[in-house]
Amino acid sequence: MGRDTEAFRTLTLAIVQRHAGALAAADISERPSSGGRYIALTYTIRAESRAQLDSIYQDLSASGVVLVAL
């Protein structure tokens, strides 16, 4: 979850794709907050290992734009 900006979408997608490969549009979903200032993005991937997931979460958390990564 982060601020509803194109930069947020672009950066988080780049991080996920760096670790999991290219994603189809069907693998990405968005849910805006009720006030419209924030957005939750869901990327559906096939994880190969726990280490891969840990790396994704670590990079998302370190990005400075992700407020919550689940």
N, C-alpha and C positions, 0 to 999 in steps of 0.2 A: 504494500500500500504506500502511496506517495501522493504528492501534489499532482493534480490533473494537468500535466503539461506534455507537449510533444517530446521534450528532452527526457522526461521520466520514461516514457514509453520506449524511446530509442535506446537509451542507456541500458534499461533492464533487459530488453530484447537482445542486445549485443552480448550482455553477460551470459544470459541463458544459452544463446547460440554458440558462444565460445566453448562452453562445456558440453553441450548436448547436440550440436549440429543444427542444421536448418530446420525451421518450424513452418508448417503450413498455417494459413489463416485460421483453419478450423481448430488448431491447437492453442489458440489464444482467445481468452475471453476477458471482457472488461465489465466492471460494476462500479458506477459512480456513486459517490456519497450523496446523501439526501440534500446537502447544501451545494453540491457541485464543485467543491474546492479540491476534493481528493478522489482518487480512483484506486480500486483494487484490480490488479491484473492477475490472471491465472494462466500459466504456461503449462500445457500438458506434454510431458516428455516420458520417454522410456529410460529410466535410470539404469546404468550398468553396474553401479556400486554405491555403497554408502559414502565412500570417499568422494565420488563425483557430486553427490547431493551436498555434502559438507562444503565442498569448494564453491558450489553455486551460492549457497547461503552465505558463506564467508564473503564472497565478492559483492553480493547484493548489499549486505550489511555495511561493508566498507565503502560503498559507492557514495555515501553522503546524501543520496536522494531518496533512498528507501527508508520509510518510517517503520514499517513492520514487515518481516519476511516470515512466512509460515510454510 
